[in-house]
Amino acid sequence: MKIAVIDSGVNGDREELKKYKIHHVSTELYCRDNKDNLGHGTAIAYILCKQMPEAEIVSFKLFEEHYWTQEEEIIDILENINNYYSDIDLIHLSNGITYICQYQRLYDLCQSLCEKKTIHYIGV
């Protein structure tokens, strides 16, 4: 199973994660800093790997020191997954936005991902 983790990045150098398959997708934030400055994405990846040791984690770093993202950033990452990562089975997105201006675009994108049988988990 291949799982996209859209979060604060994943520190694959941590001893607990070295034995698992973790890949980092080049995003604007990964280009500047390939660390997980918050630790949240690393913790999520660790939990997923402990539950599914055979899983492959594909990390999309979407935020750093702050805990907020913009609607366009989430849509861009999901479009990237939809267009270029057809082998992703699960999307873990544990960040969000408070208001959606592009509701139809986001809805259509999620529908497209669902039709490709990509399962979505949107957590808190």
Backbone as a ProteinNet text record, in pm:
[ID]
protein_1_A
[PRIMARY]
MKIAVIDSGVNGDREELKKYKIHHVSTELYCRDNKDNLGHGTAIAYILCKQMPEAEIVSFKLFEEHYWTQEEEIIDILENINNYYSDIDLIHLSNGITYICQYQRLYDLCQSLCEKKTIHYIGV
[TERTIARY]
84.7	0	88.8	55.1	128.6	40	93.6	15.6	79.3	1.1	45.5	16.9	118.5	102.5	124.2	16.3	21.8	25.4	142.9	161.2	283.5	353.6	469.4	600.2	592.5	710.9	728.2	826.4	856.3	1007.6	1053.1	1195.5	1231.2	1268.7	1302.5	1434	1510.6	1637	1617.8	1498.8	1474.5	1494.1	1557.1	1589.3	1465	1352.2	1228.3	1175.7	1214.7	1159.9	1257.8	1381.5	1483.4	1452.7	1380.8	1354.8	1232.8	1163.7	1042.9	1072.2	984	997.8	932.2	1014.9	964.3	1027.6	942.6	988.4	934.8	1011.7	972.3	949.2	831.5	799.2	850.3	911.4	964.2	848.7	833.7	736.2	813.8	747.6	814.7	883.1	818.4	876	989.1	979.5	1089.1	1212.5	1191.3	1306.1	1382.6	1312.2	1377.2	1436.3	1366.1	1408.3	1345.3	1427.6	1372.2	1351.2	1342.4	1319.2	1171.2	1132.8	999	1016.5	991.3	1015.8	914.8	800.8	698.5	697.1	729.2	725.7	592.6	491.3	358.4	355.7	409.2	410.7	493.1	602.1	686.4	608.9	535.8	455.1	346.6	280.7	176.6	237.5	352	417.9	455	503.5	541.6	419.7	310.4	187.7	141.4	140.9	99.2	192	322.5	419	406.2	379.8	362.8	238.4	133.9	10	17.8	94.1	106.9	253.5	335.3	480	518.6	431.9	463	431.1	370	328.8	449.6	428.2	527.2	469.1	544.6	498.6	554.2	466.3	506.2	470	571.8	551.9	545.7	438.1	419.8	423	530.1	542.1	460.6	360.7	268.7	279.1	331	347.1	466.7	511.9	630.7	595.9	644.5	627.2	482.6	406.3	266.6	178.1	58.6	-34.6	-145.3	-124.2	-230	-180.6	-274.8	-247.6	-353.9	-326.6	-423.4	-494.1	-614.4	-696.6	-623.4	-560.9	-492.2	-379	-310.5	-201.1	-252.9	-362.7	-420.7	-469.3	-536.5	-585.3	-468.4	-360.7	-244.3	-182.8	-168.4	-111.4	-204.5	-334.3	-428.7	-431	-420.7	-414.4	-286.7	-177.4	-50.6	-64.6	-124.4	-146.9	-238.2	-344.9	-440.6	-375.8	-287.9	-228.3	-104.7	-27.3	104.1	129.7	40.9	64.2	-55.1	-77.2	-192.1	-177.2	-56.7	-34	-56.6	-98.9	-126.3	-263	-264.8	-386.8	-463.4	-392.9	-453.2	-391.4	-474	-424.9	-457.2	-351.6	-371.7	-347.8	-451.5	-447.2	-494.4	-401.5	-443.9	-409.8	-458.3	-455.1	-574.2	-604.6	-724.9	-732.4	-847.5	-874.9	-1007.6	-1024.5	-1146	-1257.6	-1222.6	-1323.3	-1283.9	-1379.7	-1353.4	-1417.6	-1335.2	-1385.5	-1406	-1322.5	-1327	-1390.5	-1508.8	-1575.6	-1590.7	-1641.1	-1666.7	-1538.2	-1432.3	-1302.8	-1250.8	-1259.2	-1213.8	-1301.5	-1431.5	-1524.9	-1496.9	-1482.3	-1456.3	-1324.6	-1225.4	-1096	-1106.7	-1177.5	-1198.6	-1278.3	-1377.7	-1454.3	-1363.2	-1275.8	-1183.3	-1091.6	-1041.2	-954.9	-1032.9	-1157.3	-1240	-1265.9	-1290.7	-1313.8	-1191.6	-1073.5	-950.1	-925.7	-1021.6	-1016.4	-907.6	-873.4	-784.5	-872.6	-838.1	-918.9	-869.8	-962.3	-925.4	-954.4	-860.7	-883.2	-852.2	-950.8	-928.9	-948.7	-839.8	-843.4	-831.1	-835.9	-822.8	-691.5
-117.7	0	123.4	219.8	345.6	455.5	526.6	627.4	765	860.4	999.6	1063.9	1124.2	1197	1344.2	1421	1565	1631.9	1683.7	1728.6	1820.3	1813.2	1898.6	1836.7	1731.6	1659.6	1533.8	1453	1331.3	1322.5	1308.8	1294.2	1146.3	1103.5	963.6	922	1017.3	986.4	939	952.7	905	754.7	709	566.6	478.9	525.1	447.5	428.4	515.8	511.6	459.5	436.6	399.2	269.6	178	49.7	52	165.4	175.5	248.7	229.6	296.4	433.8	538.5	675.4	755.5	821	904.5	1045.9	1142.2	1282.8	1341	1397.2	1461.6	1604.6	1648.4	1784	1883.8	1957.5	2066.1	2194	2306.5	2433.7	2430.9	2372.8	2368.6	2267.7	2153.1	2056.4	2112.4	2195.5	2255.5	2349.4	2415.2	2505.9	2432.7	2329.7	2261.9	2123.2	2019.4	1884	1825.7	1908.5	1863.3	1876	1803.6	1818.1	1903	2031.2	2125.2	2113.3	2051.7	2035.9	1896	1796.8	1658.7	1589.7	1663	1604.9	1503.7	1539.9	1448.3	1323.7	1341.1	1227.2	1133.8	1190.2	1108.1	1032.7	1099.8	1035	919.7	944	839.6	720.9	748.5	641.3	556.6	622.3	550	463.1	519.2	443.2	323.9	345.6	237.2	127.9	164.6	64	-20.6	40.7	-31.1	-111.7	-60	-124.7	-123.4	-212.3	-209.7	-224	-282.3	-299.2	-173.7	-76.5	45.2	127	200.4	295.2	435	520.5	656.3	751.6	832.5	937.6	1069.4	1141.7	1262.9	1387.7	1464.8	1594.9	1699.2	1776.5	1877.7	2000.2	2032.6	2141.8	2259.3	2236.7	2349	2325.1	2432.5	2424.1	2460.7	2573.4	2610.7	2643	2686.4	2721.3	2599.8	2605.3	2493.2	2523.2	2611.8	2645.5	2631	2605.9	2598.4	2678.5	2706.8	2778.3	2679.7	2713.9	2629.4	2592.3	2687.7	2664	2562.3	2565.3	2470.1	2326.6	2308	2174	2125.2	2211.9	2175.2	2141.2	2219.8	2193.1	2056.5	2022.9	1892.2	1780	1794.1	1690.3	1676.5	1787.6	1780.9	1711.2	1738.6	1673	1521.7	1480.5	1337.8	1279.6	1349.7	1302.6	1286.1	1378.4	1378.3	1290.2	1275.2	1211.6	1091.7	1062.1	953.8	858.1	792.6	702.9	578.7	554.9	435.4	458.8	578.9	607	549	473.2	405.7	483.5	564.5	633.3	770.9	869.4	1005.2	1039.9	1068.5	1112.7	1263.2	1336.3	1482.6	1524.5	1563.2	1604	1750.7	1830.3	1976.1	2026.2	2148.2	2192.5	2342.3	2384.2	2524.5	2559.9	2686.2	2726.7	2769.7	2802	2847.9	2803.9	2755.5	2708.8	2804.1	2863.9	2951.4	2872.5	2771.1	2693.1	2557.1	2559.8	2436.9	2339.3	2385.3	2294.9	2232.8	2312.2	2260.2	2151.8	2177.1	2079.1	1954	1972.8	1861.2	1773.9	1837.9	1763.7	1686.9	1747.4	1683	1560.3	1574	1460	1349.8	1388	1289.3	1213.7	1284.8	1222.7	1123.6	1162.5	1072.8	949.9	970.4	857	761.3	813.9	729.7	645.5	695.8	620.1	521.3	514.6	425.6	463.6	590.3	640	669.1	612.9	629	752.6	830.8	953.2	941.5	986	998.9	1142	1212.5	1351.2	1354	1372.9	1367.5	1503.3	1504.4	1628.3	1633.6
0	0	0	-83.8	-91.9	-34.1	66.8	140.3	123.2	75.1	69.6	204.7	263.5	389.2	357.4	365.5	339.4	475.6	512.7	649.9	658.8	770.3	797	749.5	668.7	624.8	708.2	673.1	748.4	763.5	885.9	912.5	902.9	783.4	759.9	822.7	877	943.3	1086.8	1138.9	1276.6	1281	1384.6	1399.1	1383.9	1437.7	1433.6	1291.9	1199.4	1063.6	959.4	996.7	898.3	824.2	886.1	821.1	728.8	722.9	640	510	411.5	282.5	290.7	283.5	290.2	176.9	99.4	-11.4	9.1	-34	-21.1	-160	-179.2	-306	-299.9	-406.1	-410.8	-414.2	-305.8	-299.2	-272.2	-277.7	-250.3	-113.4	-14	120	130.6	64.7	68.3	-1.1	-100.7	-169.6	-76.1	13.2	106.9	226.7	274.7	396.9	400.5	400.6	396.5	535.3	634.7	772	807.9	911	969.5	1094.2	1081.8	1191.9	1305.3	1279.6	1383.4	1443.8	1364.2	1411.4	1389	1348.1	1331.7	1217.7	1101.1	987.4	1016.6	1089.4	1127.9	1219.9	1314.8	1406.6	1330.5	1236.7	1156.2	1076.2	1012	933.5	1022.6	1141.3	1233.1	1272.3	1304	1340.2	1222.3	1103	984.7	960.2	973.2	950.7	1056.4	1179.6	1285	1258.6	1207.9	1179.8	1050.1	953.5	821.7	780.5	836.7	811.6	663.9	584.4	442.6	361.3	422.5	350.9	307.1	200.5	151.2	172.6	239.8	269.9	164.5	108	14.2	81.3	122.9	202.5	115.7	135.5	71.8	183.2	191.5	297.2	258	342.3	310	406.5	526.1	619.5	708.6	774.4	858.5	1003	1049.9	1190.1	1227.8	1133.4	1158.7	1134.7	1180.5	1166.1	1066.9	974.4	880.8	737.1	649.6	507.1	433.9	310.3	229	136.8	102.9	16.5	-112.3	-174.5	-301.4	-284.8	-171.4	-146.9	-138.6	-68.1	-55.9	-192.8	-265.9	-399.6	-490.6	-485.9	-570.9	-542.6	-414.6	-378.7	-425.6	-401.5	-444.1	-596.8	-669.1	-815.2	-860.2	-791.1	-821.4	-803.9	-694.1	-669.9	-777.3	-808.4	-908.3	-1045.7	-1081.6	-1215.2	-1229.3	-1121.9	-1136.2	-1044.6	-954	-858.4	-857.7	-968.3	-979	-892.2	-840.3	-758.7	-609	-571	-429.4	-392.9	-282.7	-238.1	-131.9	-55.2	58.3	71	99.9	124.5	268.3	345.1	483.8	486.2	517.6	522.3	660.1	745.9	880.6	902.1	813.1	825.2	747.3	761.4	693.4	677.3	633	608.8	676.4	706.9	777	682.8	560.4	466.5	326.3	247.7	111.8	12	-70.5	-177.2	-306.3	-326.8	-450.5	-424.4	-368.6	-328.1	-443.7	-556.9	-668.9	-720.7	-729.1	-775.9	-681.5	-552.1	-453.5	-456.6	-466.5	-473.5	-596	-712.8	-835.9	-827.4	-768.8	-751.7	-661.4	-551.4	-460.7	-530.5	-609.7	-686.3	-782.6	-849.8	-943.6	-872.1	-756.9	-678.7	-632.1	-592	-548.7	-664.1	-782.9	-899.7	-933.2	-898.2	-919.9	-806	-715.1	-600.4	-500.2	-497	-392.4	-271.7	-159.6	-38.4	34.4	86.7	156.4	304.8	382.8	526.2	560.6	609	649.8	800.1	872.8	1018.4	1082.5	1211.9	1287.9	1359.6
[MASK]
++++++++++++++++++++++++++++++++++++++++++++++++++++++++++++++++++++++++++++++++++++++++++++++++++++++++++++++++++++++++++++

